[in-house]
Amino acid sequence: MSTPFNRLMKQEGIPDEVLRTFNAYYSKLAKGEKGMLPESTVRPPSPQNLVDYHQVTDLASSKYLKSTLVIKLNGGLGTSMGLSKAKSLLPVKGNLNFLDIISRQILTLRASSGYDVLLMFMNSFNTEQDTLQYLSKYPDLGLKDFPLSFVQNKFPRIRQDNLLPYENKDKTQMWNPPGHGDLYTAIQPLLSKLIAAGYRYAFVSNADNLGATVDSAIPAYMEKHKVPFLMEVCQRSPMDKKGGHLCEDPNGQLMLRELAQCPAEDLDRFQDIDYYQYFNTNNLWIDLQALEWQIISGDGLMLLPLIVNPKNVEGTPVFQLETAMGAAISTFANSRALIVPRQRFAPVKKTNDLLCIWSDAYELNDQYQIVLKRSLDRAPLIELDDRYYGKITDLQTHFPSGAPSLSACRELKIIGDISFGEDVICEGRVNLSADKPIKLCNRLLTGDMKLE
């Protein structure tokens, strides 16, 4: 059946399986489905669906590295921090950016294990060129017969008033990334070849989460217990209450519920971190053979719970149809959630996170892993005034000599226009405020301080 969306997508050369996937989601939208998961349909995960990370670490064996594929989601531009290129190009430790650290992790792992751990990036149409151009400095990173990257697909935006395609002179505004749930469709053309080459397990994580490193104990656990899909989860803190959480349906099948899927009347329970205790780190482990079977049994499609994301583009209300890759946990029988330490979740979403990684609270070890300083049990909580620190350029201007010492700091909160020079040390809980521009050098900062 020809529709305006089909014609538009075919003109763009979009593959048939992507077109069919979009049509399946669009039909749900047209029927009035918004992908909501009310409280009456979910409950906290049962103990038998949860596994403690410390109970699997003794299963580690380097032999699993030869069958491990590492996929880094690298589609973000970091626009919230004022960037216009791939966020992974941002320096995070000394002169090394995300791509440097990820590449060196994999090359070091290959050298130490003797196995060809395969690395791939899932880029967006915005990040593909910048990423591959930069990675050319690592000529040994790509492996024969496999591309170093594959590109996330795109869906047409939908007008809210008539559910027709949104049109714009700027063609790029007519499309949206369909969420990282598109991973399963985007990798589909490579799947059979990967399996034939001996790759069994895919470890997928966000490129901006430098805590997400390969651990051979996890695929070992999956093989031992025949687990086709495993999600790494962490204990929710008050800072995580607005993010998605792990739950299960009345039959005990694990599920992921995002904020956009929560009805307004259920919001208080959604944000109750004592009731729904775990959040998805977006570190996922997938049995590729099980994934291939899921796609085959789905008539060539991998359909996930739909997220209808309302947006406004140049004054026009639109819908974006999206999915979350973690939602696939609901499609695999015997899926599990692995409760991991917070150290495996160190994403850089805001300048607050970046300042923390810059500081001496984190170190880069000889495997090119970003790890907390040994004296710390958790990273310091940082809250920066968005007016002065919200963009990368703001951060560079206010910290020209780098981050202050935070290795003895529990919390740092800054309100006002405060710049940091050399030899500034923060200890304990530090709360700084200023009514006028201030520059600090050679200072020990503790407690609440009103700067004049």
C-alpha positions in Angstrom: 0.0 0.0 0.0 1.4 3.4 -1.0 1.2 6.1 1.6 2.9 9.6 1.8 5.3 8.0 4.4 6.2 5.1 2.1 6.8 7.4 -0.8 8.9 9.7 1.3 11.0 6.9 2.8 11.5 5.1 -0.6 12.7 8.4 -2.1 15.4 8.5 0.7 16.5 5.0 -0.1 15.5 3.7 3.3 15.6 -0.2 3.5 12.4 -2.2 3.4 12.7 -3.5 6.9 12.9 0.0 8.3 9.9 1.1 6.3 7.9 -1.9 7.6 9.0 -1.2 11.1 7.9 2.4 10.9 4.6 1.3 9.4 4.0 -1.1 12.3 4.6 1.7 14.8 2.6 4.3 12.9 -0.4 2.0 12.8 -0.3 1.9 16.6 -0.2 5.7 16.7 -3.1 5.9 14.3 -5.1 3.7 16.6 -4.5 6.1 19.4 -1.8 4.0 21.2 0.8 6.1 22.9 2.9 3.3 24.4 1.7 4.1 27.9 2.4 1.5 30.7 0.1 2.4 33.6 0.9 1.3 37.1 -1.8 -1.4 37.0 0.2 -3.3 34.3 3.6 -3.4 36.0 5.3 -4.2 39.3 8.9 -4.2 40.7 11.1 -7.0 39.4 11.0 -10.4 41.3 14.2 -11.6 43.0 14.6 -14.5 40.6 15.0 -12.0 37.7 17.9 -10.2 39.4 21.5 -11.2 39.6 24.2 -9.7 41.8 27.3 -8.7 39.9 29.6 -10.0 42.7 28.1 -13.5 42.3 29.3 -13.8 38.7 32.8 -12.3 38.7 34.5 -15.6 39.4 33.3 -16.9 36.1 35.6 -14.6 34.1 37.5 -16.3 31.4 39.4 -14.6 28.5 38.1 -17.3 26.1 34.8 -15.5 25.9 36.6 -12.5 24.4 37.0 -14.2 21.0 33.2 -14.4 20.7 32.5 -10.9 21.9 31.4 -8.0 19.8 31.6 -4.5 21.4 29.1 -1.9 20.1 29.3 1.7 21.1 26.2 3.9 20.5 27.7 7.1 19.1 24.9 9.0 17.5 24.8 12.0 19.9 26.0 15.6 19.0 26.0 16.9 22.6 23.8 19.8 21.6 22.7 20.3 25.2 26.3 21.2 26.0 26.7 23.5 23.0 28.4 21.0 20.6 27.7 20.7 16.9 29.9 17.6 16.3 30.0 14.1 17.7 30.1 14.3 21.5 32.7 11.5 21.5 35.2 14.0 20.1 35.2 15.9 23.4 38.4 15.7 25.5 37.6 13.9 28.7 41.0 13.0 30.3 44.0 15.1 29.4 44.1 15.3 25.6 42.2 12.0 25.1 38.6 12.1 24.0 36.0 9.3 24.2 37.0 7.8 20.9 40.7 7.7 21.9 39.9 6.0 25.2 37.4 3.5 23.7 39.9 2.6 20.8 42.8 2.2 23.2 40.7 0.0 25.5 40.0 -2.4 22.7 43.5 -2.4 21.3 44.9 -3.1 24.8 42.4 -5.8 25.4 43.3 -7.5 22.1 47.0 -7.3 22.9 46.6 -8.7 26.4 44.2 -11.5 25.5 45.4 -12.5 22.0 41.8 -12.4 20.8 40.3 -10.2 18.1 37.6 -8.4 20.1 35.5 -6.7 17.5 34.5 -3.1 17.9 31.8 -1.3 16.0 30.2 2.1 16.4 26.5 2.7 15.7 26.6 6.3 14.4 23.9 8.6 13.3 23.7 10.4 10.0 25.1 13.4 12.0 28.2 11.6 13.5 29.3 9.1 10.9 31.7 11.3 9.0 33.3 13.0 11.9 33.8 9.7 13.8 35.4 7.7 10.9 37.6 10.6 10.0 39.0 10.8 13.6 39.3 7.0 13.9 41.6 6.9 10.9 44.4 7.6 13.4 43.9 4.0 14.7 44.5 2.0 11.5 44.6 -1.3 13.4 41.2 -0.8 15.1 39.1 -2.2 12.2 39.1 -5.9 11.6 39.0 -7.6 8.2 35.6 -8.3 6.7 33.7 -6.1 9.1 33.0 -2.4 9.0 34.0 -0.2 11.9 30.6 1.4 12.0 27.0 1.1 10.8 24.5 4.0 10.7 21.3 4.4 12.7 18.2 4.7 10.5 15.8 7.6 10.5 12.0 7.9 10.7 9.9 10.7 9.2 8.4 13.2 11.7 4.6 13.2 11.9 2.4 16.2 12.2 0.2 16.0 15.4 -2.8 17.7 13.8 -3.4 15.3 10.8 -0.8 12.5 11.3 0.7 13.3 7.9 4.5 13.8 7.2 6.0 17.0 8.6 7.4 19.1 5.7 10.2 21.6 5.8 12.5 23.4 3.3 15.3 22.1 5.4 15.0 18.4 4.6 17.0 17.4 7.7 14.2 18.8 9.9 11.7 16.3 8.4 13.5 13.3 10.1 14.2 12.1 13.6 16.5 9.3 14.9 14.2 6.5 16.0 15.9 6.0 19.3 18.6 3.5 20.1 16.0 0.7 19.8 16.8 1.0 16.1 20.0 -1.0 16.9 18.3 -4.3 16.2 17.1 -3.1 12.7 20.4 -1.3 11.9 22.6 -4.3 12.6 20.3 -6.8 10.9 22.3 -6.8 7.6 25.4 -7.8 9.5 23.9 -10.4 11.8 24.4 -13.6 9.9 27.9 -12.7 8.9 28.8 -11.9 12.6 27.4 -15.2 13.8 29.2 -17.2 11.0 32.5 -15.6 12.1 32.1 -16.9 15.6 30.7 -13.8 17.4 28.1 -14.9 19.9 27.7 -12.1 22.4 27.3 -8.3 21.8 28.1 -5.9 24.6 26.3 -2.6 23.8 26.8 0.6 25.7 26.7 4.4 25.2 30.0 5.9 23.9 29.8 8.6 26.6 29.7 6.0 29.4 33.4 5.3 30.0 32.5 3.0 33.0 31.1 0.4 30.5 34.1 -1.9 29.9 34.2 -5.5 28.7 33.9 -8.1 31.5 34.2 -11.7 30.3 32.4 -13.0 33.4 29.0 -11.7 32.0 28.9 -13.8 28.8 30.2 -16.7 30.8 27.2 -16.3 33.1 24.8 -16.0 30.1 26.2 -19.2 28.6 26.0 -21.2 31.9 22.4 -20.1 32.6 21.1 -19.9 29.0 20.3 -16.2 29.3 19.7 -14.6 25.9 19.5 -10.9 27.0 21.0 -9.3 30.1 20.7 -5.7 31.2 23.1 -4.0 33.7 21.2 -2.0 36.2 22.1 0.2 39.2 20.4 1.2 42.4 18.3 4.4 41.8 19.3 7.5 43.8 17.2 10.7 44.2 19.0 12.0 41.1 17.7 9.1 39.0 14.0 9.4 39.9 12.9 11.0 36.6 14.7 8.3 34.5 13.4 5.0 33.3 13.2 2.1 35.7 13.2 -1.7 35.6 9.9 -3.5 36.2 8.0 -6.6 35.2 4.6 -7.6 33.9 2.1 -9.7 36.0 3.6 -12.9 34.4 7.1 -12.0 35.7 8.6 -10.9 32.3 11.1 -8.1 32.8 10.3 -4.8 31.2 11.7 -1.3 31.0 9.4 1.7 31.6 10.5 5.2 30.5 9.1 8.5 31.8 7.3 9.1 28.5 5.4 5.8 29.0 4.1 6.8 32.5 0.6 8.3 32.8 0.6 11.5 34.8 -1.5 10.0 37.6 1.2 7.4 38.2 4.1 9.8 38.3 4.6 9.7 42.1 4.9 5.9 42.1 7.2 6.0 39.0 9.6 8.3 40.9 9.5 6.2 44.2 13.1 5.0 44.2 12.4 2.7 47.2 9.6 0.9 45.3 11.2 0.8 41.8 14.8 0.4 42.9 16.8 -0.1 39.7 17.5 1.9 36.5 18.9 0.8 33.2 22.5 1.8 32.6 22.1 1.0 28.9 24.9 -1.5 29.2 23.3 -4.5 27.5 24.6 -8.0 26.7 22.8 -9.8 23.8 23.1 -13.4 22.5 23.3 -12.8 18.8 21.9 -16.2 17.9 18.9 -15.5 20.1 18.5 -12.1 18.4 18.6 -13.6 15.0 15.9 -16.0 16.0 13.8 -13.2 17.4 14.0 -11.3 14.1 13.2 -14.4 12.0 10.2 -15.3 14.2 9.1 -11.7 13.9 8.9 -12.0 10.1 12.1 -10.0 9.7 11.2 -7.3 12.2 12.2 -6.6 15.8 9.3 -4.6 17.2 9.7 -3.0 20.6 7.3 -1.1 23.0 6.6 2.2 21.3 7.5 5.6 22.7 5.6 8.5 21.2 7.7 11.6 21.8 5.8 14.9 21.2 8.1 17.7 19.9 7.8 21.2 18.5 9.7 21.9 15.3 9.8 25.5 14.2 6.3 26.1 15.7 4.7 22.9 14.4 3.7 20.2 16.9 5.0 16.8 15.7 5.3 13.2 17.0 8.5 11.3 16.9 8.2 7.5 17.0 11.0 6.1 19.0 12.0 3.0 20.9 14.6 2.2 23.6 17.0 -0.7 23.0 16.7 -1.8 26.6 13.0 -2.4 26.1 14.0 -5.6 24.2 14.4 -7.2 27.7 10.6 -7.7 27.5 10.8 -9.7 24.2 13.3 -12.4 25.4 12.3 -15.3 27.6 14.7 -15.9 30.5 16.1 -12.3 30.3 17.9 -11.1 33.4 19.0 -7.9 35.1 22.5 -7.7 36.5 22.9 -5.4 39.5 26.3 -3.7 39.0 28.3 -1.2 41.0 27.8 2.5 40.1 31.4 2.5 38.7 30.1 0.8 35.5 27.8 3.8 34.9 29.8 7.0 34.4 28.1 8.8 31.6 28.8 12.4 30.5 25.3 13.9 29.9 26.0 17.4 31.3 29.0 19.6 32.1 28.6 18.5 35.7 29.6 15.0 34.7 32.5 16.2 32.5 34.0 18.3 35.3 34.0 15.2 37.5 35.7 13.0 34.9 38.3 15.8 34.3 39.2 15.9 38.0 41.5 13.7 40.1 38.4 11.8 41.4 38.8 9.6 38.3 42.0 8.0 37.0 43.0 6.4 33.7 44.5 3.0 34.4 46.9 1.1 32.2 44.0 -0.7 30.4 42.7 2.8 29.5 39.8 2.3 31.8 38.3 5.3 33.7 38.2 4.3 37.3 37.4 6.1 40.6 40.4 6.9 42.7 41.0 4.0 45.1 40.1 6.1 48.2 36.6 6.8 46.9 33.5 4.7 47.2 31.5 6.9 44.8 32.0 9.9 42.6 31.4 13.4 44.1 28.0 14.9 43.4 28.4 18.1 41.3 25.8 20.7 40.7 26.9 23.7 38.5 25.0 26.9 37.8 23.7 26.4 34.3 23.9 30.2 33.6 27.7 30.1 33.8 28.7 26.4 33.3 26.0 24.9 31.0 28.1 24.8 27.8 31.4 23.3 27.1 32.9 26.7 26.3 31.6 28.0 29.6 33.4 25.1 31.4 36.6 25.8 29.5 36.4 29.5 30.4 35.8 28.9 34.1 38.3 26.2 34.5 41.3 27.3 32.3 43.8 25.3 34.4 41.6 22.2 34.6 39.3 20.9 37.3 40.0 21.6 41.0 41.0 18.7 43.1 37.9 16.7 44.0 39.4 13.4 45.3 38.5 14.4 48.9 35.2 16.0 47.9 31.7 14.5 48.5 29.6 17.2 47.0 30.3 20.5 45.1 27.6 23.0 44.4 28.4 26.3 42.7 25.9 29.2 42.3 27.3 32.3 40.5 30.1 33.3 38.2 33.1 31.7 39.8 36.3 30.8 37.9 39.0 28.4 39.1 42.8 28.9 38.6 45.6 26.6 39.8 45.8 24.7 43.1 42.2 24.8 44.2 41.2 21.9 46.5 37.7 21.0 47.5 37.1 18.8 50.6 34.0 17.3 52.0 30.7 19.1 51.1 31.4 22.4 49.4 28.7 24.9 48.6 30.0 28.1 46.9 28.0 31.2 45.9 28.9 34.6 44.6 26.9 37.7 43.5 29.7 39.0 41.2 32.5 37.4 39.1 35.1 35.7 41.3 38.4 33.9 40.5 39.9 31.4 42.9 43.5 30.3 43.1 45.6 28.5 45.7 42.6 27.8 47.9 41.3 25.1 50.2 37.5 25.1 50.0 35.3 23.4 52.6 31.7 23.8 53.7 29.3 26.7 52.8 31.2 29.7 51.5 29.7 33.1 50.3 32.5 34.6 48.2 33.0 38.3 48.1 
